[in-house]
Amino acid sequence: MKKLKIIILGLICLLLITNNSYSLENKILFKINNEIITTLDIFAEIRYLETINDEFRKLKKNQAFEIAKKSLIREKIKEIELKKDIEKITIDNDLLNKIIVNNFKKNEIKSISDFDNFFLLIDIDPNFIKKKISIEVLWNQMIYSKFSKNIKINKKSILNDLQNNSVQKEYLLSEILFSLNENEKLDQKFNFLKKEINEKNFSQAALVHSISDSANKGGKLGWIKETSINVKLKKSLNETAIGDYTYPIIIPGGFLILKLEDIRETNIDYDLNDELERIIQKKTNEQLNQFSNIYFSKVKKEISINEL
């Protein structure tokens, strides 16, 4: 009987410990208007970022926490703005499936069932990521509807460049986009970022400090064709050595530092009309990203962010 009482007491203690741990894991950390972010959300975001970015795994725990927090707050702000016009954050299944397969090729994901199984195995709810993708798609659609009429592209100039070149230069780029706080000077901020880049590396500095959506990928932009880059950025890149980065370039929405990872030249072998459309699309996306950053900054000022 005494032994049974000890066992029961032990079980009760175990339940209390479990319940206390669970409540800690589900503690509300931030309130963004009426939306909340919990510790479980942060842990899930950290695991997700570790999956999509190898550099993220090298960060200290406190850095990983701050980046995950920043990422989730940015996402919640977008969700709040979207919900002003739509009731539910969902997109067409076919579009969602296509994006998932394209974005997770490196994880050998070829179908939605592969996607679900992959993330369930690492203890991440696939719906958590599907919602993230849906928010980004809906946000981009909203930005396009608001600002597409403001896009300016010189089609004639692009066509002229294509017709007069037999070899095409491409740049392998990474970026850090940042803004200045009140009373903060550009050189002061740039010196701080240079210190961060030199002590860690460009990718980790982008993870921690960039306000661009590319931050979660360490600022990596991939190979960008010269014809897709505007004159101001091209001038800065042509003055930058491979492996180095530019002085901050003023763009709509903030200041941009580009790292020139590599350069290559390729023989032109494409359909002229197809390439023209591809470049127009690339330049369109670039301008839309700038409008997105500007609009996000405006929306953020109207949002209440409270740490609990």
N, C-alpha and C positions, 0 to 999 in steps of 0.2 A: 504493500500500500504506500509506504514511504517512498519506495523507488518510483512508483507511478506518479506521485505528486511532484517528484523532482523532474521527471520527464515532461509532465504537463507544464510546470513552471518554466522549463527550458524552452518549450515550444512557444509559450506566451512571450517570453523575452525575445525569441527569434522573430516573431511576428511584429513586435514593437520596433525592433531594429530595422526590419525590412520596410515597415510603413514609414519610419522616420527617414530612411534613405530615399525612399520613393518620393516623399514630400520635398526633400532637398533637391532631388533631381528635377522636380517639376516646379521649382521656385520661379516666380515671375521676376525677371531681371529688369525689363524695360517695358514702358508703356508708350506707344506711339499713337497719339490720339486715343482711339478706343481699341487699337490692336495691341497685342502683347507678344513679347519674346521671352521664352523660358530657357532654363539651363539645358533642357532636352533639345530645344531648337538649336542652341549654340553647339552642343555636342554633335548633332546630326550635320550641321553646316561644316564643322571641322572635318568630320569623316568624309563628307562630300568633296571638300576642297583638297583633301589629301589624295582623293581618287583622281581628280582631274589635273592636278598640278604637283609634279614631283618635288619642286622647290618648297612647297608648303610643308612637307614632312621635315625639312631641316630647321624649321622655325622653333624658337622656344615656346613653351606653353602659353605664356602671357601674350606673346606676339600673335600666336595662332588664335587665341581668344579674341583679341582686339580686331583682327581681320575678319573673323567670322561675325562678330558683332556689327562691324561696319557694313558688311555684305547684307546681313539680315535687315538692318535698319533701312538701308537703301531700297531693298526689296519691298519692305512694308510701306514705305512712303509711296512707291509706285502703285502698290495695290490699293492704298487709300485713295489715290487720285483716280485710278481706273474705276473704282466702285462708285464714283460720283455719276457715272454714265451707264455702268453695267452691273447687273445683280450678281452674276456668278463668273468666277475666273476660270473659264474653260475655252478651249479652241477645238477646231475640227480634228477628229481622231486621225484622219489620214495625214494631215499636216503635222500633228504631234508625232506620229510614227516616223515620218520622213526625217524630221529634225533629230529625233532620238537616234536613229540608225546612223545618220551623218555625223553627229557629234560624238558618238561613242565607238567609232570604228576601232580605235587603238585598244579598246577593251574587248575586241572580238565580238561585239554585239551586232547581230544581224537581224534581229526581230524584237518586237515588244516583249515576247516571252523570255528571250535572252536577257533583255534589260531588267525585267522584273526579278528574274532568278539571280542575276549578278549582284544587284543591290540588296536583295533579301539575304544573300549569303554573307554580306558584310554589315548586316544589321542596320540597313537604311531603308526606310519605307519608300518604295518607288514613286508613290503618289506625292511625296515631299518634293522630289525632283521634277515630276511632271507639272506640278503647280509652278515651280520656279520658271520652267520653260514657257508655260502659258502666260505668266506675268510679262516676261520679256517680249513675247510675240505681240501681245495686246498693247503693251506700252509702245512698241515700234510702230504698230498700226495707227495708234493715236497720234504719235509724233508726225507720221506721214500725212494724216488727214489735216493736221493743224498747220504744217509748214511746207508741204510739197510745192505750194505756189510761190514760195520764196527762194526756191533752188535756182541757182544761176550756173549754167554750163555752156561754155563756148564750143559747140559741136564742130564748127568750121575749123577752129584751131586744132582740135584733137585729130580730125580727119587729115589735116595738112601734115601734122607730125607723123601720122601713120604712113602716109604716102611717100614721105621723103626719107624714111629710114629703113635700112635693110637688116640692121642689128638693133636689138632692144636691150636696154639695161634694166636690171631688176635689183632691188634693195631688200635685204633681210633685216627687218626692223623690230624694235621693241619701243614701248613708250611709257612715259610717266606724265600724266596730266594732273596739274595741281592748281589751286587758287590761293590767293593771299588773304589772310585774316586781317581784321582792322588794325591799322598802324604797323603792319608787317611789310618790310621792304623786300623787293625781288631778290637782290643780291644776298640778303640775309637768309632767305628761304633756299636759294640755290646752293649756298655754301653748306647749309644743313643737309640738303639732299646729296650733295657731292660726298660729304662725310659718310652718310649712310651707304651710298653706292660703293665707296672705297673700302669700308669696313666689312660689308657683307658682299653683295653683288647687285647688279642692276635689277635682276628679276625679283629679289627679295625686297629691295627698296620700292619697286612698283607694287608688290603685294601689300605692303604696309601703308604707303603714302599716296598712291595714285587714286584719283577720284573717277577714273574712266572705268567703263564696264570691262575693259581688258585686264584690270588689276588682278582678278582672280586667276588669270592665266599668266601671271608674272609680267604683264604688259606686252606679251608676245603678239605681234601682228602678222608674222610670216613674211613670205616673199611678196613684195609690192612692185608692180611694174612702174617704170619711170613716167610713162604716159598717164598714170593714175594719180600722180603727185602734183600738187599745185606749185607754182613758181617759187613762192616764199620758202616752202619746206625743201624743195629741190636745191635751192641756193645754199641753205644751211647744211644739207647733207653733202653737197659737193665740197664744202669747206671742212668736212669732218673725216678723220681717218677711220679705217675699219677697226672696230673694237672700241672706238671712242663714242662720245655722245655730244649732242649739240647744246649750245647755250639755250635757255628757255625761249621758245618762240611764242609770241602773242597770237592766240587764236580765239574765236568766239567761244566763250565758256571757260577761259582760263589760260594757263601757260603750259606749253608742251615741250618736253625733253624727248628727243628721239635718239636711240642708240643704234648705230650702224653696225650690225652684226657681220654683214658680208655683202659683197656685190658680185653679180654675175652678168654676163652678156649672152644672149641667145639669138640665134638666127630667126628672123621673122618667118613664120610658117603658119598662117592662119587666114581665115576668110575675113576680108576687110570689114564687111558689115557686122559680122559677129563680134569682132574685136572692138569695133566702134561702140556697139551696144554694151559690151562688157565694161569698157572704160567709163561710159556714161553712167552705168549702174554703180560702179565703184565710187565715182565722184559724187553721185547722188547720195550714197550711203555715208560718205565722209561728211557731207554737209548736214545730213539728217542727224548724225551723231553729235555734231556741234550744237544743233538746235535742241537735241535731247538733253545735253549737259546744261545748257542755259535754262531750259524749261524746268529741269529737275531742281536746279538751284533755287529757282523762283518758288516752286511748290514746297521745297524743304523749309523755307522761311515761314511758311504758314502752318507748319506742322508742330505740334507739341511733343517733344521727346523727353521723357522722364525716366531716370534710373531709380529703381525701387530698392 
